Amino acid sequence: MNPIRIGCGAGYSGDRIEPAVELATHGALDYLVFECLAERTIAIAQLARLRDPDAGYDPLLAERMDAVLPACRARGVRIVSNMGAANPRAAAAIVRERARRLGLDGLNVAAVTGDDVLDQLARGDFVVAETGRPVSDMAAVIVSANAYVGAAPVVEALAAGADVVVTGRVGDSSLFLAPALYEFGWRTDDWEKLAGGTLVGHLLECGGQITGGYFADPGCKDVPHLARLGFPIAQVSNDATAIITKVEGSGGMVSLATCKEQLLYEVEDPGRYLTPDVTADFREVRLSDAGPDRVRVTGARGTERPPSLKVAIGYRDGFIGEGQISYAGETALARAELARDIVAERFSIIGLEAESVRYDLIGVDALHGKTPGRAGAPPYEVRLRVAARTASMREAIRVGNEVETLYTNGPSGGGGVAKSAREVLAVATTFIPRELVTYSVEYEVA
Amino acid sequence: MKLRQLAHARTGDKGNAVNISVIAYDAGRYAHLERHVTAERVKQHFAGIAHGDVTRYTLRELGALNFMIHDALAGGVTRSLALDAHGKGLSSWMLEMEIPDD
């Protein structure tokens, strides 16, 4: 059987849209996958759904569909995406509505549900992995709980003829593994093949991060034309090896070095990369040059998938207030330090109720503290940043306000104040036996 | 010399931990990296930030090392008050490490 070509049209929710259009139009693709869910994204989407039962999917869904559906339809490119977030059914309805508006009647859209396991967690004894405490202790603050479902429901949807498959929380790599599983008919316990397809997904799931994005360092790692960065394509063969490439003439580059960086990105033990589909082993993976902007990937190995599915629990975790102000000139540092001391004293005078407060001098010590061996001329400009965790929005707002009052009450020449206050949605982890998670796939034609 | 002369690096976050890959530009210098960029050396380099264990994984086929640095993100991306809550910039700091020339 011929290889299949899978493109990645987004590596996160807010990603650029034109590279996906370029892929759909010029990528000679069979599948276009959009990976748009970071850990917290579903919790944020779930809050939106609580306010409006028809909301809770990716904010760029309609714009993305308008941009790529015509080219995908014309070329028979099928779309897989987790842009359903907390509401795959509503997202599927949006996809159908956009298709009809574009005159693309007959589009078969599938919605995958079942990743929402809030009810299952409430009925059982589950433990928070980070703390060892019962999940039930968090009942009052939990917003969402979603299991990382594997490739199976997407394979089912593709087999049933779906042109577009919209899911909630499906494992990132599973979204890319599914088309290969379906096309090549691999057994779901063929661990070597599943590991190969999972590696392809892992390499593609962050979009431009394998085609030269997040890589450039002028002088030692130059990357051409990042403003026109091309997103990746994997040409996957029946033996679960692949060639990583991109659209000819697009910006960026695919090299051994870009592929190596992405291969290890967010990986803990390369010998045990756990997904809902397989336990993959990347230690013997071999990358080789297969021509300009083409890298061959072979050698992934695999063993049985884990018995449990990972669950991301979104919960309300207080508030963060922040304020920033800048100082310039030879004495910038001294005035920023004075400003910092004033704010600290003000917090004590006004009785700010904060769990913790952090002061940074941006340009001096904000990222890694005062790193050794870095003494030199004082910086021409310094930006004070004050951030605090609080139990209420009211207290969080006071943080930025105190920084703002430095305009008229603080050191000379302070400018460019920015302030913010937000609720924190945090994520905790638990594990659920896979037999407790049942998915379903619903189809409707536009 | 600085590690950046021999290697490039990328950081990823995992809860309250980060992984940092260190990848030889020239696979022929991998052995040099493996000898000098040890878990102990990395823990020492990040003293003040790396509060937990540092684990090293070796990938000879890729000519790369992968470090897992635990308890390094002030509680994790969602709780941290840090400007760079993900610790994305830690790869740049890693490459500032001084290692012997040969």
Boltz contact constraints between the chains, C-beta under 6 A:
constraints:
  - contact:
      token1: [A, 260]
      token2: [B, 23]
      max_distance: 6.0
  - contact:
      token1: [A, 260]
      token2: [B, 62]
      max_distance: 6.0
  - contact:
      token1: [A, 260]
      token2: [B, 64]
      max_distance: 6.0
  - contact:
      token1: [A, 261]
      token2: [B, 10]
      max_distance: 6.0
  - contact:
      token1: [A, 264]
      token2: [B, 21]
      max_distance: 6.0
  - contact:
      token1: [A, 264]
      token2: [B, 66]
      max_distance: 6.0
  - contact:
      token1: [A, 265]
      token2: [B, 10]
      max_distance: 6.0
  - contact:
      token1: [A, 265]
      token2: [B, 12]
      max_distance: 6.0
  - contact:
      token1: [A, 266]
      token2: [B, 12]
      max_distance: 6.0
  - contact:
      token1: [A, 268]
      token2: [B, 68]
      max_distance: 6.0
  - contact:
      token1: [A, 270]
      token2: [B, 57]
      max_distance: 6.0
  - contact:
      token1: [A, 270]
      token2: [B, 59]
      max_distance: 6.0
  - contact:
      token1: [A, 270]
      token2: [B, 66]
      max_distance: 6.0
  - contact:
      token1: [A, 284]
      token2: [B, 61]
      max_distance: 6.0
  - contact:
      token1: [A, 286]
      token2: [B, 61]
      max_distance: 6.0
  - contact:
      token1: [A, 358]
      token2: [B, 81]
      max_distance: 6.0
  - contact:
      token1: [A, 360]
      token2: [B, 83]
      max_distance: 6.0
  - contact:
      token1: [A, 366]
      token2: [B, 83]
      max_distance: 6.0
  - contact:
      token1: [A, 367]
      token2: [B, 84]
      max_distance: 6.0
  - contact:
      token1: [A, 367]
      token2: [B, 89]
      max_distance: 6.0
  - contact:
      token1: [A, 368]
      token2: [B, 93]
      max_distance: 6.0
  - contact:
      token1: [A, 387]
      token2: [B, 81]
      max_distance: 6.0
  - contact:
      token1: [A, 426]
      token2: [B, 78]
      max_distance: 6.0
  - contact:
      token1: [A, 426]
      token2: [B, 79]
      max_distance: 6.0
  - contact:
      token1: [A, 427]
      token2: [B, 78]
      max_distance: 6.0
